[in-house]
Amino acid sequence: MDPETSTPSEMTFSVLSSAAPVLAPRVGKLAIPGRQAISTPHFIPLTTRGAVSHIAHDVMRKETAINSLYIGLEDFIEKKHPAPLYKTPVAPGESPLRRFICAPDDMPMILAPRRFPAIPCPPTNTETSIAVLTSVGFRQLSAHQWVEAVQNLRPDIAIGLADIVTAQPPGIRRRGKMVDRTHAFTRDALEQLYGSSLAEDKKSKTAYFAPILPLENAQQSLYLEDLETEFRDRLSGLALYESTSLSFIPKDIGDLPRLLLSEPPTPHDILREISLGADLLTVPLIGTCSNAGIALAFTFPSPSNTEERGEPQPLGIDLWPSEYAKDTSPFLQGCECYACRHHHRAYLNHLLAAKEMTAWVLLQLHNHYIMDQFFAGVRDSIQRGTFEEDIHAFNRAYAPTLPNQTGAGPRLRGHYLAPRQGTDHPKRMQKVYGRLDGLSDKFNESQSSVATPDTDAEGLERHGFAEKV
């Protein structure tokens, strides 16, 4: 067992099993006093305004194994400052963020400047701020405001501010700015949160995860060197934006927990990222599949009989087609989630057709359960030493892609949609009330002698407003 990682906060991370310091899968445990410990590798559920989409907090506590939350600060930024979030009455030492979103007391909260996946913002980042998309439009979040938010809201883990370009690949000069700005953001934040001049009772208890940019190693070598030397004693973890960055982690900070902010499109990609050493992962495909009406249908390691069936098994089941209208089997045979224990495919097919929100609630419960079981299987496989063999068997047993969406999903909120670029961009919401368009021509033709309330039947017929039967 490796020694526990020492951090300026009270968080500890211990590696229980690993084949190598970097670029290898490992099992660990992330512990924060007063919170549930997180066994790694694991996924961090994504939220909208502090809630997992479609799942109420009471349902989450009772029917899921969700034990952490990823929260974007831009969800709570309002026109007036301070926002209602900061006005929440709390007891001394209590987190206003936790009270505002009614999160359980034992659930670790990870606060980031932006939600994930982040929507590209037309305004550009600056030397002292980044562009964010709030409920009141595009705004600039300054580095000072971000540090104040961490100090006031008291999350368990904060992901450092980073100059990330999301709209298009950055040019050579832009990459240099990304590194310089992120380096400055990290240096200043660590100094304000944990600086030696602060009294012990003034230092932040929040664990700080420093960002590593999605650039080549040589382009951010000086920044990585400072993370390893100058900033090491104040870092609690690393936040990476692409899996290739896992190979850039310096050896002296390789024992820190690694949060990978990526969008793996399939479980095959999740396994690849874990094999490279990711400890915590964001998995947006859970919500994407739920919104699409797809129930996940894979396990890890794959059952021994899947390869005997000849063809690869589907990764999920699209429950929109009418063939499921009379199917009373559970979403996935053998699944022990709430949805599969109490409901069947025919019921969900009916809910989807009726666009009843309960459909997406049940799908979220099922898909989160499947992903929990998937990661539990991954941890067991790594500890047994059979992870590589199990990955090969999984790749042979299951199809390489998820099924295509055939039905419409729930109503999308603004932050799910990319900003419209230009006036020629097609409308998001097509015209619905088009059936009255044909009457406009008839009305124009009758302008010379408009029908009045006392016009008789022949007059109405002559003006085109009625037809004699």
DRENDO-1510 file (C-alpha; in Angstrom, 1 decimal, always signed):
<recs>
REC; n; res; u; v; w
REC; 1; MET; +0.0; +0.0; +0.0 .
REC; 2; ASP; +1.3; +3.4; -0.9 .
REC; 3; PRO; +1.5; +6.1; +1.8 .
REC; 4; GLU; -1.4; +8.5; +1.9 .
REC; 5; THR; -1.0; +11.7; +0.0 .
REC; 6; SER; -0.4; +14.7; +2.3 .
REC; 7; THR; -2.4; +17.8; +1.4 .
REC; 8; PRO; -3.0; +21.2; +2.9 .
REC; 9; SER; -6.7; +20.3; +3.3 .
REC; 10; GLU; -7.9; +17.4; +5.4 .
REC; 11; MET; -8.5; +15.2; +2.4 .
REC; 12; THR; -6.4; +12.1; +2.0 .
REC; 13; PHE; -5.9; +9.8; -0.9 .
REC; 14; SER; -4.3; +6.3; -0.6 .
REC; 15; VAL; -3.4; +4.0; -3.5 .
REC; 16; LEU; -4.4; +0.4; -2.6 .
REC; 17; SER; -3.2; -1.3; -5.8 .
REC; 18; SER; -1.3; -0.2; -8.8 .
REC; 19; ALA; +1.0; -1.7; -11.4 .
REC; 20; ALA; +3.1; +1.5; -12.0 .
REC; 21; PRO; +3.3; +5.2; -10.9 .
REC; 22; VAL; +1.8; +6.5; -14.2 .
REC; 23; LEU; -0.1; +5.2; -17.2 .
REC; 24; ALA; -1.4; +2.2; -15.3 .
REC; 25; PRO; -4.8; +1.4; -13.7 .
REC; 26; ARG; -4.9; +1.7; -9.9 .
REC; 27; VAL; -7.3; +1.3; -7.1 .
REC; 28; GLY; -7.5; +3.9; -4.4 .
REC; 29; LYS; -9.6; +5.6; -1.7 .
REC; 30; LEU; -10.3; +9.3; -1.4 .
REC; 31; ALA; -11.3; +10.3; +2.1 .
REC; 32; ILE; -12.6; +13.6; +3.4 .
REC; 33; PRO; -13.5; +13.9; +7.1 .
REC; 34; GLY; -17.2; +13.8; +7.7 .
REC; 35; ARG; -17.9; +12.7; +4.1 .
REC; 36; GLN; -18.4; +9.3; +2.4 .
REC; 37; ALA; -15.1; +7.9; +1.2 .
REC; 38; ILE; -14.9; +7.5; -2.6 .
REC; 39; SER; -13.4; +4.2; -3.9 .
REC; 40; THR; -11.5; +4.8; -7.1 .
REC; 41; PRO; -11.7; +4.4; -10.1 .
REC; 42; HIS; -15.1; +5.9; -9.9 .
REC; 43; PHE; -17.3; +8.5; -11.8 .
REC; 44; ILE; -18.5; +11.8; -10.5 .
REC; 45; PRO; -22.2; +12.5; -11.3 .
REC; 46; LEU; -22.8; +15.7; -13.1 .
REC; 47; THR; -25.4; +18.2; -11.9 .
REC; 48; THR; -27.6; +21.1; -13.1 .
REC; 49; ARG; -27.9; +23.8; -10.4 .
REC; 50; GLY; -26.7; +21.3; -7.9 .
REC; 51; ALA; -29.1; +18.4; -8.8 .
REC; 52; VAL; -28.6; +15.3; -10.9 .
REC; 53; SER; -30.8; +15.7; -13.9 .
REC; 54; HIS; -34.3; +14.1; -13.5 .
REC; 55; ILE; -33.5; +12.8; -10.0 .
REC; 56; ALA; -34.9; +14.5; -6.9 .
REC; 57; HIS; -32.6; +14.5; -3.8 .
REC; 58; ASP; -34.8; +12.2; -1.8 .
REC; 59; VAL; -34.9; +9.7; -4.6 .
REC; 60; MET; -31.1; +10.0; -5.0 .
REC; 61; ARG; -30.5; +9.2; -1.4 .
REC; 62; LYS; -33.0; +6.3; -1.2 .
REC; 63; GLU; -32.6; +4.6; -4.6 .
REC; 64; THR; -29.1; +5.3; -5.9 .
REC; 65; ALA; -25.5; +4.9; -4.7 .
REC; 66; ILE; -24.5; +8.4; -5.8 .
REC; 67; ASN; -21.9; +9.6; -3.3 .
REC; 68; SER; -20.5; +12.8; -4.8 .
REC; 69; LEU; -21.6; +15.7; -6.9 .
REC; 70; TYR; -19.9; +17.8; -9.6 .
REC; 71; ILE; -21.3; +21.4; -9.5 .
REC; 72; GLY; -20.6; +24.3; -11.9 .
REC; 73; LEU; -20.5; +27.8; -10.3 .
REC; 74; GLU; -21.8; +29.4; -13.5 .
REC; 75; ASP; -25.2; +27.7; -12.7 .
REC; 76; PHE; -25.6; +30.1; -9.8 .
REC; 77; ILE; -24.4; +33.4; -11.1 .
REC; 78; GLU; -27.1; +36.1; -11.2 .
REC; 79; LYS; -27.3; +39.7; -12.4 .
REC; 80; LYS; -27.1; +41.0; -8.9 .
REC; 81; HIS; -24.2; +40.4; -6.6 .
REC; 82; PRO; -24.1; +38.7; -4.2 .
REC; 83; ALA; -26.3; +36.0; -5.8 .
REC; 84; PRO; -29.0; +34.3; -3.6 .
REC; 85; LEU; -26.5; +31.4; -3.2 .
REC; 86; TYR; -24.2; +33.6; -1.0 .
REC; 87; LYS; -27.1; +34.9; +1.1 .
REC; 88; THR; -28.1; +31.4; +2.4 .
REC; 89; PRO; -28.2; +31.5; +6.2 .
REC; 90; VAL; -25.8; +28.9; +7.6 .
REC; 91; ALA; -24.3; +27.9; +10.9 .
REC; 92; PRO; -20.6; +28.7; +11.6 .
REC; 93; GLY; -18.4; +26.5; +9.5 .
REC; 94; GLU; -21.3; +25.2; +7.3 .
REC; 95; SER; -21.2; +25.4; +3.6 .
REC; 96; PRO; -23.7; +27.8; +2.0 .
REC; 97; LEU; -23.5; +25.7; -1.2 .
REC; 98; ARG; -24.4; +22.5; +0.6 .
REC; 99; ARG; -27.3; +24.2; +2.3 .
REC; 100; PHE; -28.5; +26.0; -0.8 .
REC; 101; ILE; -28.7; +22.8; -2.9 .
REC; 102; CYS; -29.8; +20.7; +0.0 .
REC; 103; ALA; -27.0; +18.2; -0.5 .
REC; 104; PRO; -26.6; +15.4; +2.1 .
REC; 105; ASP; -24.1; +16.3; +4.8 .
REC; 106; ASP; -21.9; +13.2; +4.0 .
REC; 107; MET; -21.7; +13.8; +0.3 .
REC; 108; PRO; -18.5; +15.3; -1.2 .
REC; 109; MET; -19.1; +18.3; -3.4 .
REC; 110; ILE; -16.7; +19.2; -6.2 .
REC; 111; LEU; -17.0; +22.8; -7.4 .
REC; 112; ALA; -15.8; +23.9; -10.8 .
REC; 113; PRO; -16.0; +27.3; -12.5 .
REC; 114; ARG; -18.0; +25.8; -15.3 .
REC; 115; ARG; -20.5; +23.0; -15.7 .
REC; 116; PHE; -19.5; +20.0; -17.7 .
REC; 117; PRO; -19.6; +19.6; -20.6 .
REC; 118; ALA; -19.1; +23.4; -20.9 .
REC; 119; ILE; -20.9; +25.3; -23.7 .
REC; 120; PRO; -18.5; +27.3; -25.9 .
REC; 121; CYS; -18.8; +31.0; -25.1 .
REC; 122; PRO; -18.5; +33.7; -27.9 .
REC; 123; PRO; -16.7; +36.1; -25.5 .
REC; 124; THR; -13.1; +35.2; -25.0 .
REC; 125; ASN; -11.2; +34.6; -21.8 .
REC; 126; THR; -8.9; +37.4; -20.6 .
REC; 127; GLU; -5.8; +37.7; -18.5 .
REC; 128; THR; -7.8; +37.9; -15.3 .
REC; 129; SER; -11.1; +36.1; -16.1 .
REC; 130; ILE; -12.8; +33.4; -18.1 .
REC; 131; ALA; -16.1; +33.5; -20.1 .
REC; 132; VAL; -19.0; +31.7; -18.6 .
REC; 133; LEU; -22.6; +31.0; -19.6 .
REC; 134; THR; -25.1; +31.8; -16.9 .
REC; 135; SER; -28.8; +31.8; -16.6 .
REC; 136; VAL; -28.7; +35.6; -17.4 .
REC; 137; GLY; -26.4; +35.3; -20.4 .
REC; 138; PHE; -22.7; +35.4; -21.0 .
REC; 139; ARG; -20.5; +36.8; -18.2 .
REC; 140; GLN; -16.9; +37.1; -17.2 .
REC; 141; LEU; -15.8; +35.2; -14.0 .
REC; 142; SER; -12.7; +36.8; -12.7 .
REC; 143; ALA; -10.0; +34.9; -10.9 .
REC; 144; HIS; -10.6; +37.0; -7.8 .
REC; 145; GLN; -14.4; +36.1; -7.9 .
REC; 146; TRP; -13.5; +32.4; -8.2 .
REC; 147; VAL; -11.3; +32.4; -5.2 .
REC; 148; GLU; -13.9; +34.3; -3.2 .
REC; 149; ALA; -16.5; +31.7; -4.2 .
REC; 150; VAL; -14.2; +28.9; -3.0 .
REC; 151; GLN; -13.6; +30.7; +0.3 .
REC; 152; ASN; -17.3; +31.5; +0.9 .
REC; 153; LEU; -19.1; +28.4; -0.4 .
REC; 154; ARG; -16.7; +25.9; +1.2 .
REC; 155; PRO; -16.9; +23.0; -1.3 .
REC; 156; ASP; -14.9; +19.9; -0.4 .
REC; 157; ILE; -12.9; +20.0; -3.6 .
REC; 158; ALA; -12.4; +23.0; -6.0 .
REC; 159; ILE; -11.1; +22.6; -9.5 .
REC; 160; GLY; -8.7; +25.4; -10.4 .
REC; 161; LEU; -9.5; +28.1; -13.0 .
REC; 162; ALA; -8.0; +27.3; -16.4 .
REC; 163; ASP; -7.9; +29.2; -19.7 .
REC; 164; ILE; -9.6; +26.5; -21.9 .
REC; 165; VAL; -10.5; +27.1; -25.5 .
REC; 166; THR; -13.6; +25.2; -26.3 .
REC; 167; ALA; -14.9; +26.7; -29.6 .
REC; 168; GLN; -12.0; +25.7; -31.8 .
REC; 169; PRO; -8.4; +24.3; -31.7 .
REC; 170; PRO; -6.1; +27.0; -30.3 .
REC; 171; GLY; -3.3; +28.4; -32.4 .
REC; 172; ILE; +0.4; +28.4; -31.4 .
REC; 173; ARG; +0.3; +31.8; -29.8 .
REC; 174; ARG; -3.0; +31.1; -28.1 .
REC; 175; ARG; -1.5; +28.0; -26.5 .
REC; 176; GLY; +1.2; +30.1; -25.0 .
REC; 177; LYS; -1.4; +32.4; -23.4 .
REC; 178; MET; -3.3; +29.4; -22.1 .
REC; 179; VAL; -0.3; +28.2; -20.2 .
REC; 180; ASP; +0.7; +31.6; -18.9 .
REC; 181; ARG; -2.8; +32.4; -17.7 .
REC; 182; THR; -3.5; +29.1; -16.1 .
REC; 183; HIS; -0.1; +29.2; -14.4 .
REC; 184; ALA; -1.0; +32.6; -13.0 .
REC; 185; PHE; -4.5; +31.5; -12.0 .
REC; 186; THR; -3.1; +28.5; -10.1 .
REC; 187; ARG; -0.3; +30.5; -8.4 .
REC; 188; ASP; -2.6; +33.3; -7.2 .
REC; 189; ALA; -5.4; +30.9; -6.0 .
REC; 190; LEU; -3.0; +28.8; -4.0 .
REC; 191; GLU; -1.4; +31.9; -2.4 .
REC; 192; GLN; -4.8; +33.3; -1.4 .
REC; 193; LEU; -6.2; +30.0; -0.2 .
REC; 194; TYR; -3.2; +28.5; +1.6 .
REC; 195; GLY; -0.6; +31.2; +1.7 .
REC; 196; SER; +1.9; +31.1; +4.6 .
REC; 197; SER; +0.9; +34.6; +5.7 .
REC; 198; LEU; -2.6; +33.5; +6.6 .
REC; 199; ALA; -3.5; +32.3; +10.1 .
REC; 200; GLU; -4.3; +28.6; +10.4 .
REC; 201; ASP; -8.0; +29.3; +11.0 .
REC; 202; LYS; -8.1; +31.5; +7.9 .
REC; 203; LYS; -6.7; +29.0; +5.5 .
REC; 204; SER; -9.2; +27.2; +3.3 .
REC; 205; LYS; -10.2; +23.7; +4.2 .
REC; 206; THR; -11.1; +23.0; +0.5 .
REC; 207; ALA; -8.9; +20.6; -1.4 .
REC; 208; TYR; -7.6; +22.2; -4.6 .
REC; 209; PHE; -7.2; +20.3; -7.8 .
REC; 210; ALA; -4.8; +22.0; -10.2 .
REC; 211; PRO; -5.8; +21.9; -13.9 .
REC; 212; ILE; -3.5; +20.4; -16.5 .
REC; 213; LEU; -4.2; +21.8; -20.0 .
REC; 214; PRO; -5.1; +19.7; -23.0 .
REC; 215; LEU; -1.8; +20.6; -24.7 .
REC; 216; GLU; +1.4; +18.8; -25.5 .
REC; 217; ASN; +4.0; +18.2; -22.7 .
REC; 218; ALA; +6.6; +20.6; -24.1 .
REC; 219; GLN; +4.1; +23.4; -24.4 .
REC; 220; GLN; +3.3; +23.4; -20.6 .
REC; 221; SER; +6.6; +22.0; -19.3 .
REC; 222; LEU; +7.4; +25.0; -17.1 .
REC; 223; TYR; +3.9; +25.0; -15.6 .
REC; 224; LEU; +4.2; +21.2; -14.9 .
REC; 225; GLU; +7.6; +21.8; -13.3 .
REC; 226; ASP; +6.1; +24.4; -10.9 .
REC; 227; LEU; +3.3; +22.0; -10.0 .
REC; 228; GLU; +5.9; +19.5; -9.1 .
REC; 229; THR; +8.2; +21.8; -7.1 .
REC; 230; GLU; +6.8; +25.2; -6.1 .
REC; 231; PHE; +3.1; +24.3; -5.7 .
REC; 232; ARG; +3.3; +20.6; -4.6 .
REC; 233; ASP; +2.8; +21.2; -0.9 .
REC; 234; ARG; -0.5; +23.0; -1.5 .
REC; 235; LEU; -2.0; +20.7; -4.1 .
REC; 236; SER; -4.6; +18.0; -3.3 .
REC; 237; GLY; -5.2; +16.6; -6.8 .
REC; 238; LEU; -5.0; +17.2; -10.5 .
REC; 239; ALA; -7.8; +18.0; -13.0 .
REC; 240; LEU; -7.1; +16.9; -16.6 .
REC; 241; TYR; -9.1; +17.7; -19.8 .
REC; 242; GLU; -8.0; +14.8; -22.0 .
REC; 243; SER; -6.6; +11.3; -21.4 .
REC; 244; THR; -3.3; +11.9; -23.2 .
REC; 245; SER; -2.4; +14.4; -20.5 .
REC; 246; LEU; -2.1; +11.4; -18.0 .
REC; 247; SER; +1.3; +10.7; -19.5 .
REC; 248; PHE; +2.5; +14.2; -18.7 .
REC; 249; ILE; +2.1; +13.9; -15.0 .
REC; 250; PRO; +5.5; +14.4; -13.2 .
REC; 251; LYS; +6.6; +11.6; -11.0 .
REC; 252; ASP; +6.6; +13.6; -7.8 .
REC; 253; ILE; +2.9; +14.4; -8.1 .
REC; 254; GLY; +1.9; +11.0; -9.5 .
REC; 255; ASP; +0.5; +10.0; -6.1 .
REC; 256; LEU; -2.2; +12.8; -6.3 .
REC; 257; PRO; -5.7; +11.8; -7.3 .
REC; 258; ARG; -6.5; +12.5; -11.0 .
REC; 259; LEU; -9.9; +13.8; -12.0 .
REC; 260; LEU; -10.3; +13.4; -15.8 .
REC; 261; LEU; -12.8; +15.8; -17.3 .
REC; 262; SER; -13.6; +14.0; -20.5 .
REC; 263; GLU; -16.6; +12.8; -22.5 .
REC; 264; PRO; -16.0; +9.1; -23.3 .
REC; 265; PRO; -18.6; +8.1; -25.9 .
REC; 266; THR; -18.6; +4.4; -24.9 .
REC; 267; PRO; -17.7; +2.2; -21.9 .
REC; 268; HIS; -14.8; +1.0; -24.1 .
REC; 269; ASP; -13.3; +4.5; -23.9 .
REC; 270; ILE; -13.9; +4.6; -20.2 .
REC; 271; LEU; -11.9; +1.4; -19.8 .
REC; 272; ARG; -9.1; +2.9; -21.9 .
REC; 273; GLU; -8.9; +6.0; -19.7 .
REC; 274; ILE; -8.9; +4.0; -16.5 .
REC; 275; SER; -6.1; +1.8; -18.0 .
REC; 276; LEU; -4.0; +5.1; -18.3 .
REC; 277; GLY; -4.4; +5.9; -14.7 .
REC; 278; ALA; -7.5; +8.0; -14.3 .
REC; 279; ASP; -9.0; +7.9; -10.8 .
REC; 280; LEU; -12.2; +10.0; -11.1 .
REC; 281; LEU; -14.0; +10.5; -14.4 .
REC; 282; THR; -16.9; +12.5; -15.7 .
REC; 283; VAL; -19.3; +10.3; -17.7 .
REC; 284; PRO; -21.8; +12.5; -19.6 .
REC; 285; LEU; -23.0; +9.5; -21.6 .
REC; 286; ILE; -25.2; +8.5; -18.7 .
REC; 287; GLY; -27.4; +11.5; -19.1 .
REC; 288; THR; -27.1; +11.4; -22.8 .
REC; 289; CYS; -28.4; +7.8; -23.0 .
REC; 290; SER; -31.2; +8.6; -20.5 .
REC; 291; ASN; -32.4; +11.5; -22.5 .
REC; 292; ALA; -32.3; +9.4; -25.7 .
REC; 293; GLY; -34.5; +6.7; -24.1 .
REC; 294; ILE; -31.7; +4.2; -24.0 .
REC; 295; ALA; -31.3; +1.8; -21.1 .
REC; 296; LEU; -27.6; +0.8; -20.6 .
REC; 297; ALA; -27.1; -3.0; -20.8 .
REC; 298; PHE; -23.5; -3.9; -20.2 .
REC; 299; THR; -21.5; -5.4; -17.3 .
REC; 300; PHE; -17.8; -5.6; -16.5 .
REC; 301; PRO; -16.3; -8.1; -16.6 .
REC; 302; SER; -18.5; -9.4; -19.4 .
REC; 303; PRO; -20.5; -12.6; -18.6 .
REC; 304; SER; -18.8; -15.7; -19.9 .
REC; 305; ASN; -21.8; -16.6; -22.1 .
REC; 306; THR; -21.7; -13.4; -24.1 .
REC; 307; GLU; -18.9; -14.5; -26.4 .
REC; 308; GLU; -20.7; -17.8; -27.0 .
REC; 309; ARG; -23.6; -16.0; -28.6 .
REC; 310; GLY; -21.6; -15.3; -31.8 .
REC; 311; GLU; -22.3; -11.6; -32.4 .
REC; 312; PRO; -21.5; -8.7; -30.1 .
REC; 313; GLN; -24.2; -7.7; -27.6 .
REC; 314; PRO; -25.6; -4.2; -27.6 .
REC; 315; LEU; -24.4; -1.7; -25.1 .
REC; 316; GLY; -27.9; -0.4; -24.6 .
REC; 317; ILE; -31.5; -0.9; -25.4 .
REC; 318; ASP; -33.5; +1.8; -27.2 .
REC; 319; LEU; -36.9; +1.6; -25.6 .
REC; 320; TRP; -38.7; +4.0; -28.1 .
REC; 321; PRO; -39.7; +1.4; -30.7 .
REC; 322; SER; -43.3; +0.0; -30.6 .
REC; 323; GLU; -42.0; -3.5; -30.4 .
REC; 324; TYR; -41.6; -2.9; -26.6 .
REC; 325; ALA; -45.2; -1.8; -26.1 .
REC; 326; LYS; -46.2; -5.2; -24.8 .
REC; 327; ASP; -42.8; -6.4; -23.4 .
REC; 328; THR; -43.2; -6.9; -19.7 .
REC; 329; SER; -39.6; -7.9; -19.0 .
REC; 330; PRO; -37.4; -5.6; -17.0 .
REC; 331; PHE; -35.2; -3.1; -18.7 .
REC; 332; LEU; -32.2; -5.5; -18.3 .
REC; 333; GLN; -32.6; -9.1; -17.2 .
REC; 334; GLY; -31.0; -9.6; -13.8 .
REC; 335; CYS; -30.7; -5.9; -13.0 .
REC; 336; GLU; -31.4; -5.0; -9.3 .
REC; 337; CYS; -32.0; -1.2; -9.8 .
REC; 338; TYR; -35.3; +0.4; -8.6 .
REC; 339; ALA; -36.6; +0.7; -12.2 .
REC; 340; CYS; -36.0; -2.9; -13.1 .
REC; 341; ARG; -37.5; -4.2; -9.8 .
REC; 342; HIS; -40.7; -2.2; -10.1 .
REC; 343; HIS; -41.4; -1.5; -13.8 .
REC; 344; HIS; -41.0; -3.1; -17.2 .
REC; 345; ARG; -40.2; -2.1; -20.8 .
REC; 346; ALA; -43.8; -1.7; -21.9 .
REC; 347; TYR; -44.4; +0.8; -19.1 .
REC; 348; LEU; -41.4; +2.8; -20.1 .
REC; 349; ASN; -42.3; +2.7; -23.8 .
REC; 350; HIS; -45.7; +4.2; -22.9 .
REC; 351; LEU; -44.1; +6.9; -20.7 .
REC; 352; LEU; -41.7; +7.8; -23.6 .
REC; 353; ALA; -44.5; +8.0; -26.1 .
REC; 354; ALA; -46.6; +10.2; -23.7 .
REC; 355; LYS; -43.4; +12.3; -23.0 .
REC; 356; GLU; -44.0; +11.8; -19.3 .
REC; 357; MET; -41.0; +12.9; -17.2 .
REC; 358; THR; -41.2; +9.7; -15.1 .
REC; 359; ALA; -39.6; +8.0; -18.1 .
REC; 360; TRP; -36.3; +9.9; -17.8 .
REC; 361; VAL; -36.4; +9.5; -14.0 .
REC; 362; LEU; -36.5; +5.7; -14.3 .
REC; 363; LEU; -33.9; +5.7; -17.0 .
REC; 364; GLN; -31.5; +7.8; -14.9 .
REC; 365; LEU; -32.0; +5.5; -12.0 .
REC; 366; HIS; -31.2; +2.5; -14.1 .
REC; 367; ASN; -28.3; +3.9; -16.0 .
REC; 368; HIS; -26.6; +5.2; -12.8 .
REC; 369; TYR; -27.0; +1.8; -11.3 .
REC; 370; ILE; -25.4; +0.1; -14.3 .
REC; 371; MET; -22.5; +2.6; -14.2 .
REC; 372; ASP; -22.0; +2.0; -10.5 .
REC; 373; GLN; -21.8; -1.8; -11.1 .
REC; 374; PHE; -19.5; -1.2; -14.0 .
REC; 375; PHE; -17.0; +0.7; -11.9 .
REC; 376; ALA; -17.3; -1.8; -9.0 .
REC; 377; GLY; -16.4; -4.5; -11.5 .
REC; 378; VAL; -13.4; -2.5; -12.7 .
REC; 379; ARG; -12.0; -2.0; -9.2 .
REC; 380; ASP; -12.4; -5.8; -8.5 .
REC; 381; SER; -10.7; -6.6; -11.8 .
REC; 382; ILE; -7.7; -4.3; -11.1 .
REC; 383; GLN; -7.2; -5.8; -7.7 .
REC; 384; ARG; -7.4; -9.4; -9.1 .
REC; 385; GLY; -4.7; -8.5; -11.7 .
REC; 386; THR; -7.0; -9.5; -14.6 .
REC; 387; PHE; -7.9; -6.0; -15.9 .
REC; 388; GLU; -6.2; -6.2; -19.3 .
REC; 389; GLU; -7.7; -9.6; -20.0 .
REC; 390; ASP; -11.1; -8.5; -18.9 .
REC; 391; ILE; -10.9; -5.4; -21.2 .
REC; 392; HIS; -10.1; -7.7; -24.2 .
REC; 393; ALA; -13.1; -9.9; -23.3 .
REC; 394; PHE; -15.4; -6.9; -22.9 .
REC; 395; ASN; -14.3; -5.5; -26.3 .
REC; 396; ARG; -15.1; -8.8; -28.0 .
REC; 397; ALA; -18.4; -9.3; -26.1 .
REC; 398; TYR; -20.0; -5.9; -26.8 .
REC; 399; ALA; -20.7; -3.7; -29.8 .
REC; 400; PRO; -18.3; -0.8; -30.3 .
REC; 401; THR; -20.9; +1.9; -30.2 .
REC; 402; LEU; -24.2; +2.7; -28.4 .
REC; 403; PRO; -27.5; +2.3; -30.3 .
REC; 404; ASN; -28.7; +5.3; -32.2 .
REC; 405; GLN; -31.5; +7.5; -30.8 .
REC; 406; THR; -34.8; +6.9; -32.5 .
REC; 407; GLY; -37.2; +9.1; -30.5 .
REC; 408; ALA; -37.3; +12.6; -29.1 .
REC; 409; GLY; -35.9; +13.4; -25.7 .
REC; 410; PRO; -37.1; +15.7; -23.0 .
REC; 411; ARG; -37.2; +19.5; -23.4 .
REC; 412; LEU; -33.7; +20.9; -23.5 .
REC; 413; ARG; -32.6; +23.8; -21.3 .
REC; 414; GLY; -30.6; +26.6; -22.7 .
REC; 415; HIS; -27.2; +25.4; -21.4 .
REC; 416; TYR; -27.7; +22.1; -23.3 .
REC; 417; LEU; -27.7; +23.9; -26.6 .
REC; 418; ALA; -24.7; +25.6; -28.3 .
REC; 419; PRO; -25.1; +29.3; -28.9 .
REC; 420; ARG; -26.5; +30.2; -32.4 .
REC; 421; GLN; -23.7; +31.4; -34.7 .
REC; 422; GLY; -25.0; +34.1; -37.1 .
REC; 423; THR; -28.5; +35.0; -38.3 .
REC; 424; ASP; -28.6; +32.2; -40.9 .
REC; 425; HIS; -28.5; +29.5; -38.2 .
REC; 426; PRO; -31.7; +27.4; -38.3 .
REC; 427; LYS; -34.2; +28.0; -35.5 .
REC; 428; ARG; -34.0; +25.7; -32.6 .
REC; 429; MET; -37.8; +25.6; -32.2 .
REC; 430; GLN; -39.7; +25.3; -35.5 .
REC; 431; LYS; -43.0; +27.1; -36.1 .
REC; 432; VAL; -45.9; +25.1; -34.6 .
REC; 433; TYR; -49.0; +27.1; -35.5 .
REC; 434; GLY; -48.7; +27.0; -39.3 .
REC; 435; ARG; -52.3; +25.8; -39.9 .
REC; 436; LEU; -53.7; +29.4; -40.0 .
REC; 437; ASP; -51.2; +30.5; -42.7 .
REC; 438; GLY; -53.6; +29.6; -45.6 .
REC; 439; LEU; -56.2; +32.1; -44.3 .
REC; 440; SER; -54.0; +35.1; -44.7 .
REC; 441; ASP; -54.4; +35.2; -48.5 .
REC; 442; LYS; -58.2; +35.0; -48.2 .
REC; 443; PHE; -58.2; +37.8; -45.7 .
REC; 444; ASN; -56.1; +40.0; -48.0 .
REC; 445; GLU; -58.5; +39.3; -50.9 .
REC; 446; SER; -61.5; +40.4; -48.8 .
REC; 447; GLN; -60.0; +43.7; -47.7 .
REC; 448; SER; -62.1; +45.8; -50.1 .
REC; 449; SER; -65.3; +44.6; -48.4 .
REC; 450; VAL; -64.6; +43.0; -45.1 .
REC; 451; ALA; -67.2; +40.7; -43.6 .
REC; 452; THR; -68.8; +42.1; -40.6 .
REC; 453; PRO; -70.7; +40.4; -37.7 .
REC; 454; ASP; -74.0; +40.9; -39.5 .
REC; 455; THR; -72.9; +39.3; -42.8 .
REC; 456; ASP; -75.2; +36.5; -43.8 .
REC; 457; ALA; -74.1; +33.0; -44.8 .
REC; 458; GLU; -73.8; +33.9; -48.5 .
REC; 459; GLY; -71.6; +36.8; -47.6 .
REC; 460; LEU; -69.3; +34.6; -45.5 .
REC; 461; GLU; -69.1; +32.1; -48.3 .
REC; 462; ARG; -68.3; +34.8; -50.8 .
REC; 463; HIS; -65.5; +36.1; -48.6 .
REC; 464; GLY; -64.0; +32.6; -48.2 .
REC; 465; PHE; -64.8; +32.3; -44.5 .
REC; 466; ALA; -67.4; +29.5; -44.9 .
REC; 467; GLU; -68.6; +26.8; -47.2 .
REC; 468; LYS; -72.2; +25.8; -47.8 .
REC; 469; VAL; -72.8; +22.1; -47.1 .
</recs>
